[in-house]
Amino acid sequence: MPLTSPWRRDFPGILALEAEGQTYLDSAATAQKPQAMLDALLGYYAGGAANVHRAQHLPGERATRAFEDCRHKVAQRLNAASASEIVFTHGATEAFNLLAYGLDDEFQAGDEIVISALEHHANLLPWQQLARRRGLKLVVLPLDSAGGVDLDQAATLIGPRTRLLAVSQLSNVLGRWQPLTALLALAKAQGVLTVVDGAQGVVHGRQDLRALDCDFYVCSSHKLYGPDGVGVLYGRAAALQRLRHWQFGGEMVRQADYQDAEFRGAPLGFEAGTPPIAGVIGLGASLDYLGALDQAAVAAHEAALHAKLLAGLGAREGIRLLGSPQVALASFVVTGVHNADLAHLFTEQGVAVRAGHHCAMPLLQRLGLAGAIRVSLGLYNDGADLERFFAALDRALELLR
Ligand SMILES: Cc1ncc(COP(=O)(O)O)c(C=O)c1O
């Protein structure tokens, strides 16, 4: 049965790439955008842009309303208790940096921060820097063979010295859901603050952060079919109150004189300066678009594509799949072939896959690899994309072996 995507035509970027002879298989890095999102961006700019939270004039009020509506839409997607628990940043990476500065006062020398072995650099390097500043220890949770955090080891490593647990919901390399509920329970038993990297997980459907009960959850718009330049930091109301302000400037103050200032609480107290207004409005449009789709049909389409991808990789000799992916993504290496050579041949054949360390260098090192090829699919991909990928793979292997 041909695997066609009923949503492909909603994404002009994928059609433009196709017309150029390009097959886009790198959605975990950034997703293509639906026309509805592009219309929202154009509508905002062409209808009269204005700054938010500052002006009483009509364009200013209109922009503020549209911007704040999006905060509600994000809160709904995440099932946050209130829209005021949603802080907009300029990216997921910025949100992690905000946390690592904002939580500085929570630590004393000798305290421990626990992360997992598969973290993206965005959920690793800010904690490394914090650990350096405060004399903390970074403890790394090992993985099992499928690519999930080993819970038995986690139970021994999350202990009385742990102050913070920062873990990914879904690995961008291994494509595996992490045992978050169990990990968060271990953390809660020790009274530990919890940070979840939802950059990949949020793409695969609505979240229920109230049920998950983490303190903080981070994700970015551009992987969620929205514009780049926008990140989301969710914080439980009580957890947000523990954050120290970190960037200072317009609209984050209640009042200021020459010598001192009094700051607002969340969310505006953490959105200093002009926020990414158009980006946030665009994210709202992408969430509307995604929310209106038949979720079961999207999940079934992605699962069928994934099965075809895994079957095709499994049928070829010498391919080592990394872990046991559960979403429409697969990272692999080929015995005796350097991933950079393979990547070069994919590029030459117009197949856009990702190669390298995927911003998770320590994980690749732990797997004994310099890099890997990653194929990641969006809801607009179809069976023909995979056929082009396999044709390119076979041709590359023929040349390289
Ligand atoms: C798991 C994970 N965390 C964090 C990030 C960082 O997101 P951004 O580059 O949007 O700041 C990414 C992006 O690749 C990711 O895959």
The ligand as a MOL file (V3000), in Angstrom:
LIG
                    3D

  0  0  0     0  0            999 V3000
M  V30 BEGIN CTAB
M  V30 COUNTS 16 16 0 0 0
M  V30 BEGIN ATOM
M  V30 1 C 16.4150 16.7260 22.8030 0
M  V30 2 C 16.7490 18.1560 22.4570 0
M  V30 3 N 16.9090 19.0420 23.4490 0
M  V30 4 C 17.1850 20.3250 23.2040 0
M  V30 5 C 17.3430 20.7980 21.9310 0
M  V30 6 C 17.6940 22.2330 21.7050 0
M  V30 7 O 16.6830 22.9000 21.0490 0
M  V30 8 P 16.9400 24.3060 20.3320 0
M  V30 9 O 18.0630 24.0740 19.3710 0
M  V30 10 O 15.6490 24.5730 19.6740 0
M  V30 11 O 17.3140 25.2970 21.3750 0
M  V30 12 C 17.2060 19.9070 20.8590 0
M  V30 13 C 17.4290 20.3480 19.4600 0
M  V30 14 O 17.9460 19.6310 18.6380 0
M  V30 15 C 16.8920 18.5510 21.1380 0
M  V30 16 O 16.7430 17.6450 20.1500 0
M  V30 END ATOM
M  V30 BEGIN BOND
M  V30 1 1 1 2
M  V30 2 1 2 3
M  V30 3 2 2 15
M  V30 4 2 3 4
M  V30 5 1 4 5
M  V30 6 1 5 6
M  V30 7 2 5 12
M  V30 8 1 6 7
M  V30 9 1 7 8
M  V30 10 2 8 9
M  V30 11 1 8 10
M  V30 12 1 8 11
M  V30 13 1 12 13
M  V30 14 1 12 15
M  V30 15 2 13 14
M  V30 16 1 15 16
M  V30 END BOND
M  V30 END CTAB
M  END
